[in-house]
Amino acid sequence: MDQDRSPFDLPELMMIIGRFMDKKVLAACVLVSKAWYKTFAPFLWETIKLQERRRYRSKDAPLDGFRNTRNWIRSVHIDFHRPTKLYWNEMPILPNLKVLKTQTMYTSDQRHITSMLTQHPLITHMDLIFEASLGCIAFWDLIAKQIHLVELKLGDIYIQSENVDAFITICSRLRSLSLDEIVLDGMLDNAGLPVFPIRDLSLINMRRQENNLLLFSNKCPDLETFHCIIKRVILALILRFGRLWNLAEA
């Protein structure tokens, strides 16, 4: 090997190192050098975690390194605790993106997720955490158009009555659904019946946790796992979705 070259200059070697080295350690190394990050990070990860740091507030943003290798990326984790505006103007289309995860999304951030969903139709897993009401029906309709979606996790979300139809459309294709700290609004149909009636328990492999209050559903034929924590119920909704899970049976 040329003595003037570092082993970190060889992408093939870095790929081998990446298989045996803790990725958290690698992440710490990456933060040392933007040039290193731009050159080698695409060879080491299938996941991008978007967290804007002041050190990257320049035209040489870290995402530049992914432009030529965007086919590698399968998962994106967006941290809305930090401002990420810098990334959205530079975010390339990731043709093989399958997993989209957010951490605390505000109303102003919905347009960014909307753009991601529009440009990436192959998403199979979504994990969205909100700190705002999702009052936009179009947003739910856009999620419903993700025809490959099989797993959905929603946290701190307010499901309004006008969004129920789109929500059911989404659930009807899922294999796994997790609703954490949700607020329900008008989840009964016009006849006063629950939108998710009970069905044969043997058809669902439930995760039997104490916070599982509702049992799904003949409207969700492929659902295998369901987890739900209800934060608040609007309009004094009575839990008539089915009998509560008896923990003694677990």
C-alpha positions, -999 to 999 in steps of 0.1 A, spaced: 0 0 0 12 35 -8 26 50 24 10 83 16 -25 67 16 -45 59 47 -65 27 49 -95 50 53 -90 60 17 -101 25 5 -138 21 3 -135 -17 0 -115 -18 32 -140 5 50 -168 -18 40 -150 -47 57 -143 -26 88 -179 -15 89 -191 -51 94 -171 -57 125 -170 -23 141 -198 -8 163 -217 17 141 -219 41 171 -181 42 172 -180 47 134 -205 76 138 -182 93 163 -153 89 138 -175 104 110 -181 135 130 -144 142 131 -141 149 94 -167 161 69 -145 150 41 -143 115 56 -181 115 61 -188 126 25 -165 100 11 -171 69 31 -204 70 50 -225 58 20 -205 26 21 -211 19 58 -248 25 64 -282 17 50 -297 42 75 -294 80 75 -302 99 107 -309 135 99 -297 158 127 -284 192 117 -253 203 135 -239 238 134 -206 225 121 -223 214 89 -239 248 82 -221 252 49 -225 244 13 -206 211 20 -235 195 39 -231 158 48 -258 147 25 -236 155 -5 -218 123 1 -250 103 -5 -259 117 -38 -239 92 -58 -248 62 -36 -284 69 -27 -294 35 -40 -279 20 -9 -302 38 16 -331 18 29 -340 37 61 -342 74 71 -346 86 107 -356 123 110 -350 140 143 -374 170 145 -360 180 179 -333 197 159 -338 221 129 -334 202 97 -342 228 71 -307 225 56 -313 190 46 -346 193 29 -332 214 0 -305 188 -6 -323 155 2 -319 133 -29 -346 109 -39 -338 75 -24 -352 50 -49 -350 20 -25 -362 37 7 -383 13 28 -383 27 63 -393 62 74 -390 72 111 -395 105 128 -389 118 163 -414 144 174 -430 160 143 -447 194 145 -473 208 122 -447 228 103 -428 196 95 -457 178 78 -449 193 44 -414 177 46 -429 143 53 -455 149 26 -427 154 2 -409 123 13 -440 102 9 -447 116 -26 -412 109 -38 -408 75 -21 -436 51 -30 -419 19 -18 -420 25 19 -430 -5 39 -425 6 75 -434 40 91 -428 52 126 -442 87 131 -443 106 164 -463 139 165 -467 168 188 -495 184 168 -529 176 156 -530 159 122 -559 178 108 -551 174 72 -571 147 54 -548 149 24 -519 138 47 -538 106 57 -548 100 21 -511 103 11 -501 76 37 -530 55 24 -514 56 -11 -483 38 3 -495 5 -11 -465 -14 2 -469 -3 38 -472 -33 62 -461 -18 95 -473 15 110 -465 31 144 -481 63 154 -473 82 186 -490 113 202 -515 116 175 -551 130 174 -573 110 151 -602 132 141 -635 120 129 -630 133 93 -598 112 91 -614 79 101 -621 66 66 -585 72 54 -572 57 87 -593 25 81 -580 23 46 -545 24 59 -551 -2 86 -568 -26 63 -535 -35 46 -513 -36 76 -497 -66 93 -486 -46 124 -501 -15 140 -490 4 170 -509 34 184 -492 50 214 -508 78 234 -535 85 208 -565 108 211 -597 94 195 -624 116 181 -657 101 167 -645 66 162 -681 53 159 -699 49 126 -732 65 117 -751 36 134 -732 41 166 -711 10 162 -674 8 165 -654 12 134 -633 -18 144 -656 -47 154 -643 -77 171 -635 -109 153 -622 -144 161 -593 -139 185 -575 -170 172 -569 -152 139 -547 -125 155 -514 -130 172 -518 -103 198 -490 -88 218 -506 -93 251 -496 -61 270 -516 -46 297 -523 -14 276 -539 -33 248 -574 -19 251 -589 -26 217 -590 -58 197 -589 -55 159 -609 -62 135 -626 -78 105 -617 -46 87 -580 -56 90 -577 -91 75 -539 -92 75 -533 -77 109 -510 -99 131 -499 -76 159 -517 -46 175 -507 -24 203 -527 6 215 -525 31 244 -554 55 245 -544 89 259 -578 106 257 -612 99 242 -633 127 227 -671 127 229 -671 102 258 -665 72 235 -675 39 251 -650 11 244 -674 -12 224 -647 -24 201 -647 -58 219 -641 -72 253 -610 -62 271 -581 -86 270 -581 -107 302 -545 -108 314 -552 -141 332 -556 -157 298 -522 -145 285 
